[in-house]
Amino acid sequence: MVPASGIAPGRFISRHGRTRTHTILLALAALCLFAGIAVPLLIAGGGSLAAHPIATVIAAVLCLVGLGLAVAWKMLEPKTVLALHDRGIVIHHTRTKVDDFVPFAAMGDLYLYRTGQKGGLINGLAFRCDAASPWFDVLDSLGDAFRLRGAIIEGQLRERGPLTLRALEAGEGVVFHTVSDEQRHANRHGRAAVDVPATAFYLSPLGVEFDNLTIPLADIATVDEGTTSGSLRLLDERGNTLWGVHYLSLFSADLFIVLMRTLIEARHYGLGGVTSNKSY
């Protein structure tokens, strides 16, 4: 693969930090402060405020509310702000003012999940370079998180896909990870994807390789995606299931599907002819 240090972020596309709720909170704070200062001055008409005690009290309350809202806005500042670039994601840590760059080409794992519930829409994504790297989460607490999650999935396919395909053509194996159904169903309560127990396996020119099992590529006829159940299965020519996993239990599931179908098509049309060198 390509070292992350050798990739530049590229063109800046969008910044994802505070949400619309934060903007509304700041606007309310500014409105209260403005009203707290302007209203009593207008009522007094240039005269003394002592003649308008009620307006003075109301102004003081408005100023206190405005200051409270401003403090709340500051305290709700996200710990990380993500900047989307052509070649990857720049993570700005607001507390330490340190930036990390994770290229799409180096994103080994994308973990899609649901927070706070066992059903419903996917509202969380975490990405990392490999099993030894930290996770970075994209939750709805970030502004325009839905679009950012889609851009990350697309970026991994665009940048990492060709690299992994070339690795397979060179006889190398590409590591993927799965989590158990129990972990997938666990309520996450919006927490980061830390310490998620995952099992590694390889997609290689030989097929799909586990610790104690290898499914030969020659036996895999199709990749079936269950549209309603979320299942992802490898089928033989008779439609028998050789291996199955839930889409949300497989890290980088979209990349796996694309690579698997490419290998099947290459074998079907007699293309490629890669062999495994077992360098992994």
The 8 nearest C-alpha neighbors of each residue, nearest first, counted from 0:
[[1, 162, 2, 163, 166, 105, 104, 159],
 [0, 2, 3, 105, 104, 5, 162, 6],
 [3, 1, 4, 5, 0, 105, 6, 104],
 [2, 4, 5, 6, 105, 102, 1, 101],
 [3, 5, 2, 6, 7, 1, 100, 102],
 [4, 6, 3, 2, 7, 1, 102, 8],
 [7, 5, 4, 3, 8, 102, 2, 86],
 [6, 8, 9, 5, 86, 4, 102, 87],
 [9, 7, 86, 84, 87, 85, 6, 10],
 [8, 10, 85, 7, 86, 84, 11, 87],
 [9, 11, 85, 84, 12, 8, 86, 83],
 [10, 12, 84, 13, 83, 9, 85, 82],
 [13, 11, 84, 83, 10, 85, 14, 82],
 [14, 12, 83, 82, 11, 15, 84, 81],
 [13, 15, 82, 81, 83, 16, 12, 80],
 [16, 14, 142, 81, 80, 141, 82, 143],
 [17, 15, 80, 141, 142, 81, 77, 18],
 [16, 18, 142, 141, 21, 77, 15, 76],
 [17, 19, 142, 20, 21, 141, 16, 140],
 [18, 20, 22, 21, 23, 142, 17, 24],
 [21, 19, 23, 18, 22, 24, 17, 25],
 [20, 22, 24, 18, 19, 23, 17, 25],
 [23, 21, 19, 25, 20, 24, 26, 18],
 [22, 24, 26, 20, 21, 25, 27, 19],
 [25, 23, 21, 27, 22, 26, 20, 28],
 [26, 24, 28, 22, 27, 23, 69, 72],
 [25, 27, 23, 29, 28, 24, 30, 22],
 [28, 26, 30, 24, 25, 29, 31, 23],
 [29, 27, 65, 25, 68, 31, 26, 30],
 [28, 30, 26, 32, 27, 31, 33, 25],
 [29, 31, 27, 33, 28, 32, 34, 26],
 [32, 30, 65, 34, 61, 28, 33, 29],
 [33, 31, 62, 35, 65, 29, 34, 30],
 [32, 34, 30, 36, 35, 31, 37, 29],
 [35, 33, 31, 37, 36, 38, 32, 30],
 [34, 36, 58, 61, 32, 62, 33, 31],
 [37, 35, 33, 34, 38, 32, 58, 39],
 [36, 38, 34, 40, 39, 33, 35, 41],
 [37, 39, 41, 34, 40, 36, 35, 42],
 [40, 38, 42, 41, 54, 37, 43, 55],
 [41, 39, 43, 37, 42, 38, 44, 45],
 [40, 42, 44, 38, 39, 43, 37, 45],
 [41, 43, 39, 44, 40, 38, 54, 51],
 [42, 44, 46, 40, 45, 41, 48, 39],
 [45, 43, 41, 42, 46, 40, 39, 47],
 [44, 46, 43, 40, 47, 41, 42, 48],
 [45, 47, 43, 44, 48, 40, 50, 49],
 [46, 48, 49, 50, 43, 45, 51, 44],
 [47, 49, 51, 50, 43, 46, 55, 52],
 [50, 48, 47, 51, 52, 55, 46, 43],
 [49, 51, 48, 52, 47, 43, 46, 53],
 [50, 52, 48, 49, 54, 53, 55, 43],
 [53, 51, 55, 54, 49, 50, 56, 48],
 [52, 54, 56, 55, 51, 57, 58, 50],
 [55, 53, 57, 39, 51, 56, 52, 58],
 [54, 56, 52, 58, 53, 57, 59, 39],
 [57, 55, 59, 53, 58, 54, 60, 52],
 [56, 58, 54, 60, 59, 55, 61, 53],
 [59, 57, 35, 55, 61, 56, 60, 54],
 [58, 60, 56, 62, 57, 61, 63, 55],
 [61, 59, 63, 57, 62, 58, 64, 56],
 [60, 62, 35, 64, 58, 31, 63, 59],
 [63, 61, 32, 65, 35, 59, 60, 64],
 [62, 64, 60, 66, 65, 61, 67, 59],
 [65, 63, 67, 61, 62, 66, 60, 68],
 [64, 66, 28, 31, 62, 32, 68, 63],
 [65, 67, 69, 63, 68, 64, 62, 70],
 [68, 66, 64, 70, 65, 69, 63, 71],
 [67, 69, 71, 28, 65, 70, 66, 72],
 [68, 70, 66, 72, 67, 71, 28, 65],
 [69, 71, 73, 67, 72, 68, 74, 66],
 [70, 72, 68, 74, 73, 69, 75, 67],
 [73, 71, 69, 75, 70, 74, 68, 25],
 [72, 74, 70, 71, 76, 75, 69, 68],
 [73, 75, 71, 76, 72, 70, 77, 69],
 [76, 74, 72, 73, 71, 77, 21, 17],
 [75, 77, 73, 74, 78, 72, 17, 93],
 [78, 76, 79, 75, 16, 17, 80, 93],
 [79, 77, 93, 92, 94, 76, 80, 91],
 [78, 80, 92, 77, 91, 93, 90, 81],
 [79, 81, 16, 91, 15, 90, 92, 82],
 [80, 82, 90, 15, 89, 14, 91, 16],
 [83, 81, 14, 89, 88, 13, 15, 84],
 [82, 84, 88, 13, 12, 14, 11, 87],
 [85, 83, 11, 12, 87, 10, 86, 8],
 [86, 84, 9, 10, 87, 8, 11, 83],
 [87, 85, 8, 84, 9, 102, 103, 7],
 [86, 88, 102, 103, 84, 101, 8, 85],
 [87, 89, 83, 101, 82, 100, 84, 102],
 [88, 90, 100, 82, 99, 81, 91, 101],
 [91, 89, 81, 99, 98, 80, 100, 88],
 [90, 92, 98, 80, 79, 97, 93, 81],
 [93, 91, 79, 96, 97, 94, 95, 78],
 [92, 94, 96, 78, 79, 95, 91, 80],
 [95, 93, 92, 96, 78, 97, 79, 91],
 [94, 96, 97, 92, 93, 91, 98, 78],
 [97, 95, 93, 92, 94, 91, 98, 79],
 [98, 96, 95, 92, 91, 99, 93, 94],
 [97, 99, 91, 90, 92, 89, 96, 100],
 [100, 98, 90, 89, 91, 101, 97, 92],
 [99, 101, 89, 88, 90, 102, 98, 87],
 [100, 102, 88, 87, 89, 103, 99, 105],
 [103, 101, 87, 104, 105, 86, 88, 3],
 [102, 104, 87, 155, 106, 105, 154, 158],
 [103, 105, 159, 158, 102, 106, 155, 1],
 [104, 106, 102, 128, 103, 107, 3, 101],
 [107, 105, 128, 103, 127, 108, 104, 126],
 [106, 108, 128, 129, 105, 127, 109, 251],
 [109, 107, 250, 251, 127, 106, 126, 110],
 [108, 110, 126, 251, 250, 125, 111, 127],
 [109, 111, 250, 125, 124, 126, 108, 112],
 [112, 110, 124, 123, 247, 109, 125, 121],
 [113, 111, 123, 121, 124, 247, 110, 122],
 [114, 112, 121, 122, 123, 116, 115, 120],
 [115, 113, 187, 189, 188, 116, 186, 122],
 [114, 116, 188, 186, 187, 189, 113, 117],
 [117, 115, 118, 186, 114, 113, 119, 187],
 [118, 116, 184, 186, 119, 113, 185, 115],
 [119, 117, 116, 120, 113, 184, 121, 115],
 [118, 120, 121, 117, 116, 113, 122, 114],
 [119, 121, 122, 113, 118, 112, 123, 114],
 [120, 122, 113, 112, 123, 119, 111, 114],
 [121, 123, 113, 120, 138, 114, 139, 112],
 [124, 122, 138, 112, 113, 111, 137, 121],
 [125, 123, 111, 137, 110, 136, 112, 148],
 [124, 126, 136, 110, 135, 109, 134, 137],
 [127, 125, 109, 135, 134, 108, 110, 106],
 [126, 128, 134, 108, 106, 129, 132, 133],
 [127, 129, 106, 107, 105, 132, 108, 126],
 [130, 128, 107, 132, 131, 127, 108, 106],
 [129, 131, 132, 128, 127, 133, 108, 107],
 [132, 130, 129, 133, 128, 127, 134, 107],
 [131, 133, 129, 130, 128, 127, 134, 126],
 [134, 132, 127, 135, 131, 193, 128, 130],
 [135, 133, 127, 126, 125, 192, 136, 193],
 [134, 136, 125, 126, 127, 133, 137, 191],
 [137, 135, 125, 124, 191, 138, 134, 126],
 [136, 138, 124, 123, 125, 144, 148, 141],
 [139, 137, 123, 140, 141, 136, 144, 122],
 [138, 140, 141, 144, 122, 137, 142, 123],
 [139, 141, 138, 142, 18, 144, 17, 77],
 [142, 140, 16, 139, 144, 18, 17, 15],
 [141, 143, 18, 15, 16, 17, 144, 140],
 [144, 142, 145, 146, 141, 147, 15, 18],
 [143, 145, 147, 139, 142, 141, 146, 148],
 [146, 144, 148, 147, 143, 149, 139, 122],
 [145, 147, 149, 148, 144, 143, 150, 151],
 [146, 148, 144, 150, 149, 145, 151, 143],
 [149, 147, 151, 145, 150, 146, 144, 152],
 [148, 150, 146, 152, 147, 151, 153, 145],
 [149, 151, 147, 153, 148, 152, 154, 146],
 [152, 150, 154, 148, 153, 149, 155, 147],
 [153, 151, 149, 155, 154, 150, 148, 156],
 [152, 154, 150, 156, 151, 155, 157, 149],
 [155, 153, 151, 157, 156, 152, 103, 150],
 [156, 154, 103, 159, 152, 158, 157, 153],
 [155, 157, 160, 153, 154, 159, 158, 254],
 [156, 158, 154, 155, 160, 159, 153, 161],
 [159, 157, 104, 155, 160, 103, 156, 154],
 [158, 160, 104, 155, 162, 156, 161, 157],
 [159, 161, 156, 163, 162, 158, 157, 164],
 [162, 160, 164, 163, 159, 165, 158, 157],
 [163, 161, 165, 159, 164, 160, 166, 0],
 [164, 162, 166, 160, 165, 161, 159, 167],
 [163, 165, 161, 167, 166, 162, 160, 168],
 [164, 166, 168, 162, 167, 163, 161, 169],
 [167, 165, 163, 169, 171, 164, 168, 162],
 [166, 168, 171, 170, 164, 169, 165, 204],
 [167, 169, 165, 273, 170, 166, 164, 271],
 [170, 168, 166, 167, 171, 165, 273, 274],
 [171, 169, 275, 167, 274, 276, 168, 273],
 [172, 170, 167, 166, 169, 275, 278, 203],
 [171, 173, 203, 202, 201, 167, 279, 174],
 [174, 172, 202, 201, 203, 175, 163, 171],
 [173, 175, 201, 200, 172, 202, 199, 176],
 [174, 176, 200, 199, 201, 250, 173, 177],
 [177, 175, 199, 198, 250, 197, 249, 200],
 [176, 178, 249, 198, 197, 248, 250, 199],
 [179, 177, 197, 248, 182, 198, 196, 180],
 [178, 180, 182, 181, 183, 248, 177, 197],
 [179, 181, 183, 182, 184, 178, 248, 245],
 [182, 180, 184, 179, 183, 185, 178, 248],
 [181, 183, 185, 179, 180, 184, 178, 195],
 [182, 184, 180, 181, 185, 248, 179, 178],
 [185, 183, 181, 182, 117, 180, 186, 116],
 [186, 184, 182, 183, 187, 181, 117, 116],
 [187, 185, 115, 116, 188, 114, 184, 117],
 [186, 188, 114, 115, 189, 190, 185, 113],
 [189, 187, 115, 114, 190, 186, 116, 113],
 [188, 190, 114, 187, 115, 191, 138, 123],
 [191, 189, 188, 187, 192, 114, 193, 136],
 [192, 190, 193, 136, 189, 135, 134, 125],
 [191, 193, 134, 195, 125, 190, 194, 136],
 [192, 194, 191, 195, 134, 133, 190, 196],
 [195, 193, 196, 192, 197, 191, 134, 133],
 [194, 196, 193, 197, 192, 178, 182, 191],
 [197, 195, 194, 178, 198, 182, 179, 177],
 [196, 198, 178, 177, 176, 195, 199, 179],
 [199, 197, 177, 176, 178, 200, 196, 175],
 [198, 200, 176, 175, 174, 197, 177, 201],
 [201, 199, 209, 175, 174, 208, 176, 198],
 [202, 200, 174, 208, 173, 172, 207, 203],
 [201, 203, 207, 173, 172, 206, 208, 174],
 [202, 204, 172, 205, 206, 201, 167, 207],
 [205, 203, 206, 275, 274, 170, 167, 273],
 [206, 204, 203, 215, 216, 275, 207, 274],
 [205, 207, 216, 215, 203, 204, 214, 202],
 [208, 206, 202, 214, 213, 201, 203, 215],
 [207, 209, 213, 201, 200, 212, 206, 202],
 [210, 208, 200, 212, 211, 213, 201, 207],
 [211, 209, 212, 208, 200, 213, 199, 201],
 [210, 212, 209, 213, 208, 200, 214, 207],
 [211, 213, 209, 210, 208, 214, 207, 215],
 [212, 214, 208, 207, 209, 215, 206, 211],
 [213, 215, 207, 206, 208, 216, 212, 218],
 [216, 214, 206, 217, 218, 205, 213, 207],
 [215, 217, 206, 219, 218, 205, 214, 207],
 [216, 218, 215, 219, 220, 206, 266, 263],
 [219, 217, 216, 215, 235, 220, 214, 236],
 [220, 218, 235, 216, 217, 234, 221, 233],
 [219, 221, 235, 236, 234, 218, 263, 222],
 [222, 220, 234, 219, 233, 223, 235, 263],
 [221, 223, 233, 232, 234, 224, 260, 256],
 [222, 224, 232, 231, 221, 233, 225, 234],
 [225, 223, 231, 230, 226, 232, 222, 229],
 [226, 224, 230, 229, 228, 227, 231, 223],
 [225, 227, 229, 224, 228, 230, 223, 231],
 [228, 226, 225, 229, 230, 224, 231, 246],
 [227, 229, 225, 230, 226, 245, 224, 231],
 [230, 228, 225, 246, 227, 245, 226, 231],
 [231, 229, 245, 225, 228, 246, 244, 224],
 [230, 232, 224, 244, 243, 245, 246, 223],
 [233, 231, 243, 223, 242, 222, 234, 240],
 [232, 234, 222, 242, 241, 240, 221, 219],
 [235, 233, 240, 238, 239, 221, 241, 219],
 [234, 236, 220, 219, 238, 237, 239, 218],
 [235, 237, 220, 238, 234, 219, 239, 218],
 [238, 236, 235, 239, 234, 220, 240, 221],
 [239, 237, 234, 235, 236, 240, 220, 221],
 [238, 240, 234, 235, 237, 241, 236, 233],
 [241, 239, 234, 242, 233, 232, 238, 235],
 [240, 242, 233, 234, 239, 235, 243, 214],
 [243, 241, 233, 240, 232, 244, 234, 214],
 [242, 244, 232, 231, 233, 230, 240, 241],
 [245, 243, 231, 230, 246, 232, 248, 249],
 [244, 246, 230, 248, 247, 231, 229, 249],
 [245, 247, 248, 229, 249, 231, 230, 252],
 [248, 246, 245, 249, 111, 112, 183, 250],
 [249, 247, 178, 245, 177, 246, 183, 250],
 [250, 248, 177, 252, 247, 246, 176, 251],
 [249, 251, 110, 109, 252, 108, 176, 177],
 [252, 250, 109, 254, 108, 253, 255, 249],
 [251, 253, 255, 249, 250, 254, 256, 246],
 [254, 252, 256, 255, 251, 257, 156, 152],
 [253, 255, 257, 251, 252, 256, 156, 258],
 [254, 256, 252, 258, 253, 257, 259, 251],
 [257, 255, 259, 253, 254, 258, 260, 252],
 [256, 258, 254, 260, 259, 255, 261, 253],
 [259, 257, 261, 255, 260, 256, 254, 262],
 [258, 260, 256, 262, 261, 257, 255, 263],
 [259, 261, 263, 257, 262, 258, 264, 256],
 [260, 262, 258, 264, 259, 263, 265, 257],
 [263, 261, 265, 259, 260, 264, 266, 258],
 [262, 264, 260, 266, 261, 265, 267, 259],
 [263, 265, 267, 261, 266, 262, 260, 268],
 [266, 264, 270, 262, 268, 263, 267, 269],
 [267, 265, 269, 263, 264, 268, 270, 262],
 [266, 268, 264, 265, 269, 263, 270, 262],
 [269, 267, 265, 266, 270, 264, 263, 271],
 [268, 270, 266, 267, 265, 271, 272, 264],
 [271, 269, 265, 268, 266, 272, 267, 264],
 [270, 272, 273, 265, 269, 168, 266, 262],
 [271, 273, 270, 274, 269, 266, 168, 265],
 [274, 272, 168, 271, 170, 204, 169, 275],
 [275, 273, 170, 204, 276, 272, 205, 169],
 [274, 276, 170, 277, 204, 171, 205, 273],
 [275, 277, 170, 278, 171, 274, 169, 279],
 [278, 276, 279, 275, 171, 170, 172, 203],
 [277, 279, 276, 171, 172, 170, 275, 169],
 [278, 277, 172, 171, 276, 173, 201, 174]]
